[in-house]
Amino acid sequence: MAGKRKENEAGSSNDLRANVLRVLGVLKVATADQIQWLSSPHLTYRHTTKPTAAKQKEARTASHRAAVNDLRRHGLAVDGGRTRGGEETRLLTKDGLAAAAIDLDREMEEMGGMPKSAGRSGASHPMTVNETVIALIRPKPNLDLVAGEPAEAVAAAQAAVDAPEGIGTLASYATEVALPVKGTWKNPAIGSARADVVLTTPDAGVPLLFIEVDNCTEEAVLVAAKFDKYARFFQRQEKDTDGIEKPMWRTRWSAPPSEEYERVHPPVLLVFHQVGQRSANGQMARVADLTRPHWQGRWHPEGGYHSYDNCIPIVATMLEELRAHGPAGPAFWRFGRDHRQPLLDAISNARVAAQTWPAHLVVFDLLRLEGADLGPRPSQDPSHIPRRLSRRCRSRSPAAVPTAEG
């Protein structure tokens, strides 16, 4: 026992150090508070009798800070500076990232890079990325581990358990993922995109989602320019191991096959956070306008429908709304739609889903097709639906029809 304590002077357990490695392996740089939220959410509801919020945080993060200190003594972690709020951050060394890859069962090439601002004072962008991941996962406490705490704390833990589910687990996420327009996954060429977050959780209905975070410190035109890089990456073709050429992203991630008549790229979620002086709402609207060529459908007058072939579904929200509602709440605006939706609805292709009567109404309600035969035809190719409907609306001009997917 004395030997183990000498090796790990802070007294952390193997399991706790492994948990910290996994969190830092995904987030790259994080505070003890963020590490605790993701690895031991039940601790959030302990130590609530401490006199101040600072004392409560110090108590509930003590074991994780000890684990990080032991990782540092082993050369696996280093100090990462402080946030704007004065909290210490930690990040992994190269050896630490390799150790985390083993725990996460990932190849080193799948671990992603380090944030550009990691180790700098403030690190506001990585912190917002981390808060986005936490708000999407919505970690649930184990109520058995909160038993015996004050009634208010137990009630708060119960409320967290009863709240709408998040999406995915820590292992579903990767950060700072290179998207090479040229070069390789390991050595992307200059001008390549780099996704802040990539989410893959097919069982939850999200086979692949790219996430970009904006603190409203950059000009909207710079945020919009990232989608030019995304478009180049999505269009890049590579031969897979079967010798068949396909989009490069499909050689790394699994996703349902594209419809023959409409090849829509994977969706991208934009999360805006009011840190800079720019209005988050204004930034969102400006980016939507600037990225219109990437997401707006093209009108086909001969068929009476819009095509979204080679378009990027872009969805936006604000971090405050994401925290409040979670991915299951109406916090997400799909560019081109006129209302907010839950995440799964916002990233879905409404026309591809138009297989039954209710779905037809969702897609074509603005056409006011009184008397149209919209009964379900399971054997019908969905690509024929717009042409069938167009017979009822030949008198309508393209301007009267929605210009984005409804």
C-alpha positions as a printed NumPy array, in Angstrom:
array([[  0.   ,   0.   ,   0.   ],
       [  2.854,   2.363,   0.848],
       [  4.404,   1.677,  -2.557],
       [  1.159,   2.537,  -4.343],
       [  0.785,   5.755,  -2.338],
       [  4.366,   6.705,  -3.229],
       [  3.628,   6.044,  -6.889],
       [  0.38 ,   8.026,  -6.713],
       [  1.068,  10.562,  -4.011],
       [ -2.347,  12.183,  -4.299],
       [ -3.944,   8.836,  -3.495],
       [ -6.116,   8.512,  -6.611],
       [ -7.481,   5.149,  -7.692],
       [ -6.839,   3.438, -11.017],
       [-10.488,   3.808, -12.003],
       [-10.536,   7.522, -11.225],
       [ -7.364,   8.183, -13.207],
       [ -8.806,   6.195, -16.116],
       [-11.967,   8.32 , -15.993],
       [ -9.915,  11.512, -16.085],
       [ -7.844,  10.158, -18.983],
       [-10.996,   9.395, -20.967],
       [-12.483,  12.852, -20.404],
       [ -9.255,  14.644, -21.318],
       [ -8.759,  12.265, -24.242],
       [-12.047,  13.497, -25.706],
       [-12.032,  17.168, -24.617],
       [ -8.216,  17.662, -24.726],
       [ -8.271,  20.52 , -22.195],
       [-10.728,  20.846, -19.297],
       [-11.281,  22.119, -15.781],
       [-11.684,  19.809, -12.807],
       [-15.32 ,  20.894, -12.674],
       [-15.962,  19.744, -16.264],
       [-14.116,  16.475, -15.678],
       [-16.215,  15.805, -12.585],
       [-19.5  ,  16.618, -14.36 ],
       [-18.784,  14.074, -17.084],
       [-17.209,  11.278, -15.04 ],
       [-18.941,  11.516, -11.636],
       [-22.155,  13.553, -11.983],
       [-23.449,  12.392,  -8.603],
       [-20.775,  14.495,  -6.876],
       [-22.579,  17.608,  -8.089],
       [-25.236,  16.873,  -5.459],
       [-22.842,  16.249,  -2.6  ],
       [-21.148,  18.727,  -0.276],
       [-24.115,  21.067,  -0.664],
       [-23.907,  22.034,   3.006],
       [-20.581,  23.804,   2.486],
       [-21.003,  27.529,   3.195],
       [-20.161,  28.862,  -0.296],
       [-20.383,  27.696,  -3.912],
       [-16.588,  27.878,  -4.133],
       [-16.2  ,  25.569,  -1.118],
       [-18.755,  23.153,  -2.578],
       [-16.895,  23.018,  -5.891],
       [-13.574,  22.535,  -4.111],
       [-14.991,  19.574,  -2.177],
       [-16.75 ,  17.833,  -5.064],
       [-13.76 ,  18.15 ,  -7.428],
       [-11.076,  17.213,  -4.873],
       [-10.729,  13.579,  -5.99 ],
       [-10.508,  14.52 ,  -9.662],
       [ -7.906,  17.191,  -8.985],
       [ -5.923,  14.566,  -7.091],
       [ -6.178,  12.161, -10.045],
       [ -4.953,  14.854, -12.436],
       [ -2.022,  15.592, -10.129],
       [ -1.048,  11.923, -10.134],
       [ -1.302,  11.851, -13.949],
       [  0.97 ,  14.875, -14.039],
       [  3.562,  13.111, -11.889],
       [  3.506,  10.251, -14.397],
       [  4.113,  12.662, -17.27 ],
       [  0.632,  12.141, -18.732],
       [ -0.862,  15.583, -18.01 ],
       [  0.327,  19.166, -17.668],
       [ -1.071,  22.456, -16.462],
       [ -3.106,  24.219, -19.143],
       [ -3.355,  27.734, -17.767],
       [ -6.494,  29.3  , -16.362],
       [ -9.899,  30.184, -17.717],
       [-11.167,  33.74 , -17.742],
       [-12.938,  32.887, -14.495],
       [ -9.662,  31.849, -12.887],
       [-10.177,  28.058, -12.923],
       [ -7.16 ,  25.868, -13.601],
       [ -7.233,  23.715, -16.712],
       [ -5.398,  20.491, -17.458],
       [ -4.405,  18.894, -20.738],
       [ -2.724,  15.678, -21.756],
       [  0.825,  15.223, -22.965],
       [  1.566,  13.131, -26.058],
       [  2.007,  10.091, -23.813],
       [ -1.206,  10.955, -22.007],
       [ -3.122,  11.151, -25.29 ],
       [ -1.748,   7.729, -26.256],
       [ -2.866,   6.307, -22.898],
       [ -6.317,   7.844, -23.346],
       [ -6.57 ,   6.305, -26.825],
       [ -6.14 ,   2.863, -25.256],
       [ -8.854,   3.533, -22.685],
       [-11.192,   4.902, -25.365],
       [-10.36 ,   2.008, -27.731],
       [ -9.351,   4.41 , -30.495],
       [ -6.419,   4.618, -32.851],
       [ -4.188,   7.641, -32.338],
       [ -5.338,   9.001, -35.705],
       [ -8.902,   9.029, -34.328],
       [ -8.061,  11.106, -31.256],
       [ -8.059,  14.48 , -32.989],
       [ -5.655,  17.362, -32.432],
       [ -5.135,  19.829, -29.626],
       [ -7.202,  23.04 , -29.539],
       [ -5.316,  26.035, -30.931],
       [ -5.831,  27.97 , -27.712],
       [ -4.998,  25.082, -25.368],
       [ -2.584,  26.229, -22.686],
       [ -3.289,  29.903, -23.319],
       [ -4.811,  32.205, -20.773],
       [ -8.576,  32.142, -21.037],
       [ -9.04 ,  29.192, -23.423],
       [-12.581,  30.451, -23.942],
       [-13.236,  28.488, -27.127],
       [-12.222,  25.049, -25.737],
       [-14.286,  25.77 , -22.627],
       [-17.376,  26.47 , -24.752],
       [-16.737,  23.292, -26.735],
       [-16.651,  21.366, -23.45 ],
       [-19.856,  22.988, -22.193],
       [-21.524,  22.081, -25.494],
       [-20.579,  18.422, -25.079],
       [-21.84 ,  18.417, -21.478],
       [-25.127,  20.082, -22.513],
       [-25.65 ,  17.472, -25.251],
       [-24.849,  14.465, -23.043],
       [-26.714,  15.774, -19.968],
       [-24.957,  13.391, -17.528],
       [-27.348,  11.666, -15.109],
       [-26.368,  11.067, -11.465],
       [-26.632,   7.666,  -9.823],
       [-29.288,   8.269,  -7.166],
       [-27.906,   5.489,  -4.978],
       [-24.744,   7.545,  -4.592],
       [-26.725,  10.582,  -3.442],
       [-28.631,   8.759,  -0.708],
       [-28.258,  10.416,   2.677],
       [-27.655,  13.876,   1.259],
       [-29.955,  16.764,   2.253],
       [-33.479,  16.573,   0.847],
       [-32.908,  19.543,  -1.457],
       [-29.861,  17.877,  -3.006],
       [-31.674,  14.56 ,  -3.477],
       [-34.603,  16.376,  -5.1  ],
       [-32.246,  18.187,  -7.474],
       [-30.581,  14.9  ,  -8.404],
       [-33.987,  13.303,  -8.998],
       [-34.971,  16.23 , -11.225],
       [-31.811,  15.711, -13.276],
       [-32.622,  12.021, -13.683],
       [-36.223,  12.8  , -14.697],
       [-35.195,  15.484, -17.203],
       [-35.191,  14.648, -20.935],
       [-32.325,  12.441, -22.005],
       [-29.192,  13.754, -23.603],
       [-27.636,  12.209, -26.666],
       [-24.72 ,   9.813, -26.698],
       [-22.031,   9.117, -24.126],
       [-18.539,  10.509, -23.781],
       [-17.297,   7.804, -26.164],
       [-19.692,   9.117, -28.845],
       [-17.734,  12.362, -29.152],
       [-14.41 ,  13.426, -30.62 ],
       [-12.947,  16.938, -30.75 ],
       [-10.57 ,  18.823, -33.035],
       [-11.068,  16.385, -35.914],
       [ -9.266,  17.221, -39.162],
       [-11.362,  17.118, -42.345],
       [ -8.77 ,  17.142, -45.123],
       [ -9.605,  18.776, -48.441],
       [ -6.216,  17.435, -49.571],
       [ -3.588,  15.345, -47.862],
       [ -4.427,  12.606, -45.375],
       [ -6.38 ,  12.264, -42.155],
       [ -3.074,  12.396, -40.28 ],
       [ -1.508,  15.166, -42.35 ],
       [ -4.27 ,  17.388, -43.772],
       [ -3.282,  20.051, -46.277],
       [ -3.427,  23.758, -45.528],
       [ -6.958,  25.001, -46.043],
       [ -8.592,  21.9  , -44.575],
       [-11.464,  22.149, -42.141],
       [-11.23 ,  21.075, -38.52 ],
       [-14.451,  20.154, -36.75 ],
       [-14.733,  21.352, -33.179],
       [-16.762,  18.23 , -32.331],
       [-17.866,  15.101, -34.173],
       [-20.794,  13.116, -32.744],
       [-21.493,   9.552, -33.823],
       [-24.326,   7.716, -32.085],
       [-26.348,   5.705, -34.628],
       [-28.461,   4.044, -31.92 ],
       [-29.755,   7.485, -30.915],
       [-30.582,   8.455, -34.504],
       [-27.423,  10.472, -35.195],
       [-25.035,   8.424, -37.328],
       [-22.84 ,  11.469, -37.944],
       [-23.052,  15.115, -36.838],
       [-20.36 ,  17.775, -37.107],
       [-20.473,  20.57 , -34.523],
       [-18.973,  24.073, -34.697],
       [-18.867,  26.43 , -31.721],
       [-18.789,  30.232, -32.022],
       [-18.23 ,  32.605, -29.104],
       [-19.421,  35.565, -31.184],
       [-15.895,  36.981, -31.234],
       [-15.279,  36.398, -34.964],
       [-16.855,  38.158, -37.905],
       [-19.803,  36.2  , -39.29 ],
       [-18.055,  36.024, -42.655],
       [-15.216,  34.029, -41.062],
       [-17.656,  31.586, -39.477],
       [-19.471,  31.194, -42.797],
       [-16.177,  30.589, -44.624],
       [-15.746,  27.355, -42.675],
       [-18.603,  25.911, -44.699],
       [-16.661,  26.438, -47.915],
       [-14.065,  24.084, -46.421],
       [-16.759,  21.657, -45.287],
       [-18.208,  21.616, -48.805],
       [-14.797,  20.849, -50.338],
       [-14.252,  18.069, -47.822],
       [-17.692,  16.52 , -48.389],
       [-17.104,  16.524, -52.147],
       [-13.709,  14.82 , -51.943],
       [-13.746,  11.283, -53.307],
       [-11.451,   8.433, -52.273],
       [-11.222,   4.737, -53.031],
       [-12.191,   2.62 , -50.064],
       [-10.715,  -0.76 , -49.138],
       [-13.223,  -2.404, -51.483],
       [-11.761,  -0.452, -54.396],
       [-14.931,   1.58 , -54.86 ],
       [-14.649,   5.368, -54.984],
       [-16.886,   7.166, -52.499],
       [-16.955,  10.376, -50.471],
       [-13.871,  10.433, -48.26 ],
       [-15.926,  10.907, -45.104],
       [-17.688,   7.574, -45.772],
       [-14.342,   5.764, -45.582],
       [-14.109,   6.732, -41.908],
       [-17.673,   7.003, -40.618],
       [-20.727,   4.845, -41.203],
       [-23.942,   6.495, -42.345],
       [-27.075,   5.408, -44.23 ],
       [-26.62 ,   5.329, -48.008],
       [-27.632,   8.428, -49.94 ],
       [-30.833,   8.492, -51.933],
       [-30.099,   8.077, -55.634],
       [-32.032,  11.205, -56.479],
       [-30.741,  13.389, -53.638],
       [-27.286,  13.151, -52.05 ],
       [-27.424,  15.363, -48.966],
       [-24.199,  15.868, -47.018],
       [-23.945,  15.139, -43.267],
       [-25.477,  17.85 , -41.037],
       [-23.503,  20.518, -39.202],
       [-24.661,  22.004, -35.893],
       [-23.623,  25.56 , -35.005],
       [-23.642,  26.448, -31.3  ],
       [-23.444,  30.179, -30.552],
       [-22.384,  31.49 , -27.151],
       [-22.532,  35.131, -26.157],
       [-18.935,  35.785, -25.094],
       [-17.879,  38.47 , -27.551],
       [-19.602,  41.775, -28.182],
       [-21.623,  40.518, -31.138],
       [-25.235,  39.527, -30.593],
       [-25.675,  35.752, -30.764],
       [-29.029,  36.14 , -32.511],
       [-27.569,  38.591, -34.994],
       [-24.558,  36.36 , -35.607],
       [-26.817,  33.389, -36.238],
       [-28.971,  35.27 , -38.748],
       [-25.935,  36.67 , -40.547],
       [-24.271,  33.259, -40.852],
       [-27.534,  31.777, -42.144],
       [-27.631,  34.403, -44.886],
       [-23.954,  34.018, -45.827],
       [-24.14 ,  30.209, -46.013],
       [-27.331,  30.168, -48.092],
       [-25.555,  28.715, -51.186],
       [-24.619,  25.676, -49.101],
       [-28.027,  24.85 , -47.581],
       [-30.702,  26.308, -49.841],
       [-32.518,  23.966, -52.196],
       [-32.752,  24.457, -55.944],
       [-36.166,  24.823, -57.554],
       [-37.072,  22.356, -60.322],
       [-40.062,  23.862, -62.125],
       [-40.569,  20.799, -64.323],
       [-41.218,  18.666, -61.262],
       [-42.564,  21.313, -58.907],
       [-40.129,  20.611, -56.069],
       [-36.868,  21.71 , -54.496],
       [-33.768,  19.526, -54.642],
       [-31.209,  19.488, -51.841],
       [-28.66 ,  17.452, -53.776],
       [-25.139,  18.249, -52.497],
       [-26.49 ,  20.648, -49.868],
       [-25.292,  20.807, -46.258],
       [-28.052,  20.708, -43.618],
       [-27.035,  23.489, -41.199],
       [-28.683,  23.698, -37.78 ],
       [-28.063,  26.386, -35.168],
       [-28.745,  26.932, -31.485],
       [-27.414,  28.947, -28.567],
       [-25.591,  27.313, -25.681],
       [-28.057,  28.755, -23.156],
       [-30.994,  27.166, -24.998],
       [-29.136,  23.881, -25.346],
       [-28.496,  23.822, -21.603],
       [-32.119,  24.651, -20.85 ],
       [-33.842,  22.259, -23.246],
       [-31.272,  19.624, -24.174],
       [-31.226,  17.897, -27.572],
       [-34.838,  16.707, -27.121],
       [-36.215,  20.246, -26.732],
       [-37.215,  22.85 , -29.345],
       [-33.871,  24.625, -29.3  ],
       [-32.634,  24.046, -32.857],
       [-33.19 ,  26.141, -35.968],
       [-32.6  ,  24.426, -39.295],
       [-31.553,  27.164, -41.718],
       [-34.435,  27.664, -44.123],
       [-37.187,  26.573, -41.743],
       [-39.449,  28.941, -39.865],
       [-39.511,  27.302, -36.432],
       [-37.296,  25.608, -33.877],
       [-37.301,  21.844, -33.389],
       [-35.685,  19.062, -31.36 ],
       [-32.274,  18.099, -32.719],
       [-33.349,  14.866, -34.429],
       [-36.16 ,  16.646, -36.272],
       [-33.935,  19.559, -37.231],
       [-31.24 ,  17.409, -38.842],
       [-33.663,  15.088, -40.624],
       [-34.604,  15.303, -44.284],
       [-38.359,  15.815, -44.222],
       [-38.935,  14.805, -47.833],
       [-37.026,  11.526, -47.518],
       [-39.209,  10.798, -44.473],
       [-42.362,  11.54 , -46.494],
       [-43.646,   7.983, -46.653],
       [-46.991,   8.394, -44.905],
       [-49.864,  10.862, -44.742],
       [-48.664,  12.91 , -41.707],
       [-45.212,  13.348, -43.212],
       [-46.732,  14.578, -46.49 ],
       [-48.583,  17.261, -44.576],
       [-45.398,  18.414, -42.878],
       [-43.536,  18.767, -46.136],
       [-46.246,  20.226, -48.313],
       [-48.652,  21.989, -45.964],
       [-47.862,  25.397, -47.445],
       [-49.003,  24.205, -50.859],
       [-52.617,  23.969, -49.574],
       [-53.391,  20.908, -51.64 ],
       [-57.083,  20.571, -50.789],
       [-58.434,  17.352, -52.209],
       [-55.055,  15.993, -53.248],
       [-54.554,  12.261, -53.024],
       [-51.862,  12.056, -50.35 ],
       [-52.565,   8.556, -49.146],
       [-49.571,   6.394, -48.246],
       [-48.006,   4.429, -51.075],
       [-45.277,   2.318, -49.436],
       [-44.037,   0.94 , -52.726],
       [-43.705,   4.327, -54.359],
       [-40.266,   5.841, -54.963],
       [-40.219,   9.031, -52.844],
       [-38.622,  10.882, -55.752],
       [-41.957,  10.616, -57.586],
       [-43.904,  12.37 , -54.841],
       [-43.032,  15.931, -55.866],
       [-44.034,  15.254, -59.485],
       [-47.323,  13.689, -58.399],
       [-48.093,  16.664, -56.201],
       [-47.054,  19.159, -58.848],
       [-50.067,  18.239, -60.94 ],
       [-52.163,  19.956, -58.246],
       [-50.109,  23.126, -58.103],
       [-49.09 ,  24.006, -61.657],
       [-50.678,  27.411, -61.257],
       [-48.393,  28.314, -58.364],
       [-45.215,  30.224, -59.108],
       [-41.829,  29.111, -57.678],
       [-41.833,  32.218, -55.47 ],
       [-44.939,  30.972, -53.691],
       [-43.285,  27.71 , -52.683],
       [-40.917,  27.409, -49.696],
       [-37.288,  27.833, -50.778],
       [-35.88 ,  25.605, -48.07 ],
       [-36.749,  22.224, -46.712],
       [-39.891,  22.553, -44.583]])
